[in-house]
Every structure is written in structure tokens, then in C-alpha cells.
Amino acid sequence: MEKELIADSTSEILNDMLEKIRLTSAMTMGYPVSRGFDYSELLPFLQYPLNNVGDPFIPSTYTVGSRELEKEVVAFFSKLFRAEEDNWWGYVTNGGSEGNLYGLYLARELYPKAIVYYSEATHYSVQKNLHLLNMPNIAIRSQDSGEIDYADLEKTISINRQVPVIIMANIGTTMTEARDDVAKMKAIFKGLAIQHHYIHADGALSGSYAAFIEPRPAFDFADGADSIAISGHKFLGSPIPCGLVIAKKSHRDRIARSIDYIGSLDTTISGSRNGHTPLFLWYMIRKLGVEGLMKKTRACLDVAEYATTALKRIEPLTWRNPNTLTINIPKPEVALVKKWQLASEHNWAHIICMPGMQKAQIDAFVKDLKQSKIRSAHLTD
Ligand SMILES: *Cc1c(COP(=O)(O)O)cnc(C)c1O
């Protein structure tokens, strides 16, 4: 009897929570998460303790995992990011922050005396990573768009010419989705005759679709990046946060250490690694391929265009960086920010048109915003 009661309340709690998630998920507009994915074919894998412990490319003595598919995911994005043949490596991370930490870690092992440069629009996790790694660093001004100020970057590097340069480039800043230009950074190195340099591309937000944007932003290995991190749960879509880091294999070889206990190389930040998230990423690229991802990108850009036009009609200050999914508006009243889970900073807020964002949702938001503006106009009359 008592057991039954417990069973009942367990399913009740879960049902309540599921309903709450269903409702709040339908409202979220400001945070970069894809919705509407269907991974039900992968459900049977939840019965097993998958663990990709160690390096994905070196088999471990623990074999319950998804290494084979993880390698395919790394290979797919290495090719997409135009890595040099036979000089790429990577693994599925727990998210963008871990990928960025990894890039900085590799860079520091190569150039222990370097200074790290990053724009003031850089994601908050980077400061923490620099602190963890104890790396000297300098913040560079951003332009209004959120893109790094190249003149300030050049000037600052030129003052410290004797020291190797590490740059954290943003491929889509968190607030305005601005993309720093890796080719322009390379040109600065050339102009100042900087020989020791490393560029890590933080593509957590838009790295996963940057290759499908026209004109193609300068962000990948062919443009001069040494490592690139992307998120898996943002544009690609995953029920569990995850990401991917890709680096030149020659860089990773410098830090590889063989560990007898796991029978693999200790090249990753965490020891035990999620074996399910590589499955989600593999499944998504398998279903979509380059063609499908390109289509998905175009569809999202269309929705972003639609939202921009609709928002501009009621809020003339609305703006968007070219070819991005992020639309910036002056921060509306708190009730709206909460209701629609808008991301905001200082006086600005944004919505972001990730896969799964419906035009109907945008219409409802625009209507809300319009009413809110009418109300506040009355108040100031
Ligand atoms: C989301 C994001 C990150 C962090 O990624 P997590 O997956 O949350 O760890 C880093 N940089 C940028 C630009 C981001 O948008």
C-alpha cells in the first residue's frame, strides 16, 4: 500500500515537472537552444553506462561507449572547418566552456609565456578559464556591433611584441552574435612580424552554422584558427548540454600522456566522458548531413529576418548583425523579460531564432511588446 503511494507520487511529480518544462520551453526566446528534436530512436541506449573515458581515437580497455561515432562527429566537423588533412583531432565536450578551456590549455602548453587577448564582448566563462589556467591576459575594446576593435588589438599587441600572442576570437558573441575575423587577426600578426601566435575560435554560439553563412565568415582552420570550440545543445540540438572541440593534432600531441589504468591517452579535460552526447550529435549530422544543416541555417535566417521586420515596426531601435539569428531590442519591462526568458545586459535584450522557434511565437511576443509599449506611453503622458 505504502509502496503504491510512493509510486503514485513519483509519477505525479514527474508529470508535473514535464508539464512545467513543456510550458516554459515553449516560451523561451532569449537563450540559444534548439527545440523540437526527436532522438527517440536513441532511447534504448539509456539502459547502458556509456563512457568514452580517455582519448576518442585511442581505444580504452573499457569498451561500453560510443567512441566510433564520436570519431565520426569529430571527422565531420574537422572537414567542415577545413582542417589540414591528417592534422586534426578533437572530442565531444560537456559544452562550449570546456572547449574554450581546452583551446586555452593547448595554447598555454605551446606558449607558456604568452598573453591572451580577447574582446570585452567575450563570454563570461573565458575570464574564469583564464583564471583557472593562470594566464596573463588583456581585454580589447569591442565595436558597437560586438566585433573586436582591430585597431585596439593591433596597438595592444604592438606594445607587447616580444611576447607570444594567444587570441580568443568570438565566432558569435553571446549578446549580439558578432563574429571576429580570424583572417584580419592573421594579417595583424604578419604586419607586426609576430611569429608565435595561437588563435582559438569560440564558436559556441554560431560556429556550428558559420560554414553555411554567405559570405562565409573567416573563422576556421583555413582562415588561421588553431582550435575551434562549438556547442552541441545550441544550434545542433541536444537534450543534454554538450559541445565539440577540434584542434590541430600536432598541438594535442604535445600534451598527450599515456595512462595504463584506462588503456588510453589522457588528452581530454575530464576523465570519464559522456557516451550519450556523441550519439545525439552523430544522429543529428547523420540525419541532416551538410545539405540539411545548410537548409536549417537558411530556415533560421528566414525566421530571424521575419522577426526583425516585425519588431522594427513597433520598435525602431531594433537591430541585428548581418546574417545572424540574434535580434537586439532595447530592454523591455521586467515582466516581459521574465515571461519570454529574454537574455539581457545593461539596457539591451535579445531574442535568438534557433531551430524550433516558430513564427507564431514571434507574433505573440511582438503583440505583447506592442501592448507593453502602449501601456508605458500612457504612463508617461
Ligand atoms: C554559450 C556560449 C559559451 C559557453 O558554452 P556552454 O555550452 O554554455 O559552456 C561560450 N561562448 C559563447 C560565445 C557562448 O555563446
The ligand as an SDF file (V2000), in Angstrom:
LIG
                    3D

 15 15  0  0  0  0  0  0  0  0999 V2000
   27.1530   29.5430  -24.8590 C   0  0  0  0  0  0  0  0  0  0  0  0
   28.4720   30.1500  -25.0650 C   0  0  0  0  0  0  0  0  0  0  0  0
   29.6170   29.6880  -24.3790 C   0  0  0  0  0  0  0  0  0  0  0  0
   29.5530   28.6370  -23.3230 C   0  0  0  0  0  0  0  0  0  0  0  0
   29.0440   27.4540  -23.7540 O   0  0  0  0  0  0  0  0  0  0  0  0
   28.4150   26.4210  -22.7010 P   0  0  0  0  0  0  0  0  0  0  0  0
   27.9770   25.3350  -23.6020 O   0  0  0  0  0  0  0  0  0  0  0  0
   27.3130   27.1310  -22.0020 O   0  0  0  0  0  0  0  0  0  0  0  0
   29.5020   26.0140  -21.7860 O   0  0  0  0  0  0  0  0  0  0  0  0
   30.8200   30.2690  -24.6750 C   0  0  0  0  0  0  0  0  0  0  0  0
   30.9260   31.2540  -25.5670 N   0  0  0  0  0  0  0  0  0  0  0  0
   29.8510   31.7380  -26.2290 C   0  0  0  0  0  0  0  0  0  0  0  0
   30.0330   32.8320  -27.2100 C   0  0  0  0  0  0  0  0  0  0  0  0
   28.5840   31.2080  -25.9950 C   0  0  0  0  0  0  0  0  0  0  0  0
   27.5280   31.7060  -26.6400 O   0  0  0  0  0  0  0  0  0  0  0  0
  1  2  1  0
  2  3  1  0
  2 14  2  0
  3  4  1  0
  3 10  2  0
  4  5  1  0
  5  6  1  0
  6  7  2  0
  6  8  1  0
  6  9  1  0
 10 11  1  0
 11 12  2  0
 12 13  1  0
 12 14  1  0
 14 15  1  0
M  END
$$$$
